[in-house]
Amino acid sequence: MPSLKAEVLRTTSNDERHPAKYMVDGNEKTFWCATGMYPQEVLVGFRSEEGKPVPVSLNRLKTVTTGIRKLSVHASSETQPIKFRAVLDVEVAEKTAASSVQNESFQVNAKVGSSVRFVKLVIQSGWCDFATIHSLVFEGDVEAVVEEPPPAANLIPNASGPTTLEPPITFGAVLDVEVAEKTAASSVQNESFQVNAKVGSSVRFVKLVIQSGWCDFATIHSLIFEGDVEAVVEEPPPAANLIPNASGPTTLEPVGSH
């Protein structure tokens, strides 16, 4: 069975000495290391030889790991990594010999292994504080790709001319700060940031990005957003379809009546 071309898209731990790409580089001497605590997640996507995202029929998963105890595997057929279904839920045997490497091979049921675009591996628990993944090999076949039309832009009616296109949603910068390191007995960082009124108006979503940390782990105990709720401008209901009527004035047809 041929090996599929896999790409690690996201992990819940990141150690620059042992990056995520080592899981799929074909070298069992290199590895990705989870930086403590469970669960840990690894998200994988599949590529064609040309590097394009593709759906696959997944038949078997082979892993080379250390320290993993309970492992669950989930698959998604969506074009985005959402709506995952269960594929595997296993306990990996502890290795107590001189070599603690766990070599495993899991058969995937054809019903849940078809049309897979993303695989999410969840390390639920471990035999020790740290777990490593030296190799992930996905066996199966690349499925035919049905070309999808490009995503439609948001349409805005323009009374003075043809329909115009609304640009995609973007985020505007609000803050970019370095939080001071705490070295006292209590390492809690209590911060309060003033938001400029110009960038803080008409806000519907806020995205916080932790760019780096003072240690391997970061925690958020509290987020408080102070401000005022703005008045909501109600949008009119969608207009009915207009149908010319040769025998009289234009009539209205309810939307969705066809």
C-alpha positions as CSV (number, residue, x, y, z in Angstrom):
1,M,0.0,0.0,0.0
2,P,1.5,3.4,-1.0
3,S,2.4,6.0,1.6
4,L,0.6,9.2,1.4
5,K,2.3,12.6,1.3
6,A,1.4,14.2,4.7
7,E,2.0,17.6,6.1
8,V,1.8,18.6,9.8
9,L,-0.4,21.7,9.9
10,R,-0.6,22.4,13.6
11,T,0.5,21.1,17.0
12,T,-0.4,22.1,20.6
13,S,3.3,22.0,21.6
14,N,6.3,23.6,19.8
15,D,10.0,23.0,20.6
16,E,12.3,24.6,18.0
17,R,14.8,21.8,18.7
18,H,12.2,19.2,17.7
19,P,9.8,20.8,15.2
20,A,6.6,19.2,14.0
21,K,8.0,18.5,10.5
22,Y,10.2,15.7,12.0
23,M,7.1,13.5,12.4
24,V,6.8,13.1,8.6
25,D,10.4,13.5,7.4
26,G,10.9,9.8,7.0
27,N,13.7,9.7,9.5
28,E,12.9,7.8,12.7
29,K,16.0,9.3,14.5
30,T,14.3,12.8,14.5
31,F,11.2,13.5,16.4
32,W,8.6,16.0,17.6
33,C,8.4,16.3,21.4
34,A,5.3,17.3,23.4
35,T,6.4,19.8,26.0
36,G,4.5,18.2,28.9
37,M,0.9,17.9,30.0
38,Y,-2.0,16.2,28.3
39,P,-3.9,16.1,26.0
40,Q,-1.7,17.0,23.1
41,E,-3.0,17.4,19.5
42,V,-1.4,17.0,16.0
43,L,-3.3,18.1,12.9
44,V,-2.2,16.6,9.6
45,G,-3.3,17.4,6.0
46,F,-2.6,15.5,2.7
47,R,-1.0,16.7,-0.5
48,S,-0.7,15.6,-4.1
49,E,2.7,15.2,-5.7
50,E,2.2,18.8,-7.0
51,G,1.7,20.0,-3.4
52,K,-2.1,20.6,-3.7
53,P,-4.5,19.6,-0.9
54,V,-6.3,16.3,-1.7
55,P,-8.7,13.9,-0.2
56,V,-7.5,10.4,0.5
57,S,-8.7,6.9,1.2
58,L,-6.9,6.1,4.4
59,N,-6.2,2.4,5.0
60,R,-3.5,2.2,7.7
61,L,-1.6,4.4,10.1
62,K,1.9,3.4,11.3
63,T,3.4,5.2,14.2
64,V,6.8,5.3,15.9
65,T,6.5,7.0,19.3
66,T,7.6,7.0,22.9
67,G,5.7,7.7,26.1
68,I,2.2,7.6,24.6
69,R,-0.5,5.7,26.5
70,K,-4.0,6.6,25.2
71,L,-4.2,7.8,21.6
72,S,-7.3,8.8,19.6
73,V,-7.4,9.5,15.9
74,H,-10.1,11.6,14.1
75,A,-10.7,12.4,10.4
76,S,-12.4,15.2,8.5
77,S,-13.6,15.3,4.9
78,E,-14.3,19.0,4.9
79,T,-12.1,21.6,3.1
80,Q,-11.4,23.1,6.5
81,P,-10.4,21.1,9.6
82,I,-13.9,20.9,11.1
83,K,-16.5,18.2,11.7
84,F,-14.2,15.4,12.7
85,R,-15.3,11.8,13.1
86,A,-13.7,9.1,15.3
87,V,-11.3,6.7,13.5
88,L,-9.3,5.0,16.3
89,D,-9.2,5.0,20.1
90,V,-6.4,2.8,21.4
91,E,-4.1,2.3,24.4
92,V,-0.5,1.9,23.3
93,A,1.5,-0.7,25.4
94,E,4.2,0.6,27.7
95,K,7.7,-0.2,26.7
96,T,10.0,-1.0,29.6
97,A,12.9,-2.6,27.7
98,A,16.2,-0.8,26.9
99,S,14.5,0.7,23.9
100,S,11.3,2.5,24.8
101,V,10.2,3.0,21.2
102,Q,6.6,2.1,20.4
103,N,6.2,0.7,16.9
104,E,2.5,0.4,16.1
105,S,0.4,-0.3,13.0
106,F,-3.4,0.5,13.0
107,Q,-5.9,-0.7,10.3
108,V,-8.4,2.0,9.4
109,N,-12.0,1.0,8.7
110,A,-12.9,1.8,5.1
111,K,-16.2,3.5,6.2
112,V,-14.4,6.2,8.3
113,G,-11.3,6.3,6.2
114,S,-12.7,7.5,2.9
115,S,-12.5,11.0,1.5
116,V,-10.2,12.1,4.3
117,R,-8.6,15.6,4.1
118,F,-7.5,16.1,7.6
119,V,-6.4,13.8,10.4
120,K,-6.2,14.9,14.1
121,L,-4.2,12.8,16.5
122,V,-5.0,13.4,20.2
123,I,-2.5,12.1,22.8
124,Q,-5.0,11.7,25.7
125,S,-2.4,10.5,28.2
126,G,1.1,9.2,28.5
127,W,3.2,6.7,30.4
128,C,5.5,9.6,31.4
129,D,5.5,13.4,31.5
130,F,6.7,13.7,27.9
131,A,5.7,12.0,24.7
132,T,7.5,11.9,21.3
133,I,6.5,11.1,17.8
134,H,9.3,9.9,15.6
135,S,7.3,8.8,12.6
136,L,3.8,9.0,11.2
137,V,3.1,7.0,8.0
138,F,-0.3,7.1,6.4
139,E,-1.1,4.4,3.9
140,G,-3.8,4.6,1.3
141,D,-4.8,6.1,-2.0
142,V,-5.2,9.7,-3.3
143,E,-8.8,10.2,-4.4
144,A,-9.9,12.1,-7.5
145,V,-10.3,15.8,-6.8
146,V,-13.6,17.4,-7.7
147,E,-12.7,21.0,-8.7
148,E,-14.8,23.4,-6.6
149,P,-15.6,26.9,-7.8
150,P,-13.7,29.7,-6.0
151,P,-15.5,31.1,-2.9
152,A,-17.9,33.8,-3.8
153,A,-17.3,37.3,-2.6
154,N,-19.9,39.1,-0.6
155,L,-22.2,41.0,-3.0
156,I,-23.3,44.5,-2.2
157,P,-26.1,46.1,-4.3
158,N,-25.0,49.3,-5.8
159,A,-27.8,51.6,-6.9
160,S,-25.6,53.8,-9.1
161,G,-24.1,50.9,-11.1
162,P,-23.5,47.2,-11.3
163,T,-23.1,45.0,-8.2
164,T,-19.8,45.6,-6.4
165,L,-17.6,43.2,-4.4
166,E,-17.0,43.5,-0.7
167,P,-13.4,42.8,0.4
168,P,-12.8,39.8,2.8
169,I,-13.0,40.4,6.6
170,T,-9.7,41.6,8.1
171,F,-8.4,42.4,11.6
172,G,-6.9,45.7,12.6
173,A,-4.0,46.0,15.0
174,V,-5.0,47.2,18.5
175,L,-2.1,46.3,20.8
176,D,1.4,44.9,20.4
177,V,3.1,44.6,23.8
178,E,5.7,42.8,25.8
179,V,4.5,41.6,29.2
180,A,7.1,41.9,31.9
181,E,8.5,38.6,33.3
182,K,7.5,37.9,36.9
183,T,10.3,36.3,39.0
184,A,8.7,36.7,42.5
185,A,7.0,33.9,44.4
186,S,3.8,34.7,42.5
187,S,4.4,34.6,38.8
188,V,1.0,36.0,37.9
189,Q,1.0,38.9,35.4
190,N,-1.7,41.4,36.1
191,E,-2.0,43.8,33.2
192,S,-4.4,46.5,32.1
193,F,-4.2,48.0,28.6
194,Q,-5.9,51.1,27.3
195,V,-7.4,50.8,23.9
196,N,-7.3,53.7,21.5
197,A,-10.9,54.8,20.7
198,K,-10.1,54.9,17.0
199,V,-9.4,51.2,16.7
200,G,-11.7,50.2,19.5
201,S,-15.0,51.3,17.9
202,S,-17.6,49.0,16.3
203,V,-15.7,45.8,17.4
204,R,-17.4,42.5,16.9
205,F,-14.4,40.1,17.2
206,V,-11.1,40.2,19.0
207,K,-8.1,38.0,18.3
208,L,-5.4,37.5,20.8
209,V,-2.0,36.1,19.6
210,I,0.6,34.9,22.1
211,Q,3.7,35.4,20.1
212,S,6.2,34.1,22.6
213,G,6.6,33.2,26.3
214,W,9.0,33.5,29.2
215,C,8.8,29.7,29.6
216,D,7.5,26.6,27.8
217,F,3.9,27.1,29.0
218,A,1.5,30.1,29.1
219,T,-1.8,30.3,31.0
220,I,-4.7,32.8,30.8
221,H,-6.6,33.1,34.0
222,S,-8.9,36.0,33.2
223,L,-9.9,38.2,30.2
224,I,-12.0,41.3,30.9
225,F,-13.1,43.6,28.1
226,E,-14.5,47.0,29.3
227,G,-16.5,49.2,27.1
228,D,-20.0,49.9,25.8
229,V,-22.4,48.0,23.6
230,E,-23.1,50.0,20.5
231,A,-26.6,50.4,18.9
232,V,-27.3,47.7,16.3
233,V,-28.6,48.9,13.0
234,E,-31.3,46.5,11.9
235,E,-30.9,45.4,8.3
236,P,-34.1,45.3,6.2
237,P,-35.5,41.9,5.2
238,P,-34.5,40.6,1.8
239,A,-36.5,42.1,-1.1
240,A,-39.0,40.0,-2.9
241,N,-38.4,39.1,-6.6
242,L,-40.0,41.4,-9.1
243,I,-41.9,39.8,-12.0
244,P,-43.0,42.0,-15.0
245,N,-46.7,41.5,-15.6
246,A,-47.8,42.3,-19.2
247,S,-51.5,42.6,-18.3
248,G,-50.9,45.0,-15.4
249,P,-48.5,46.6,-13.0
250,T,-45.4,44.7,-11.7
251,T,-46.3,42.1,-9.2
252,L,-44.3,40.7,-6.3
253,E,-43.3,37.0,-6.1
254,P,-42.4,35.7,-2.6
255,V,-38.7,34.7,-2.4
256,G,-38.3,30.9,-2.7
257,S,-41.7,30.3,-4.2
258,H,-40.3,28.4,-7.2
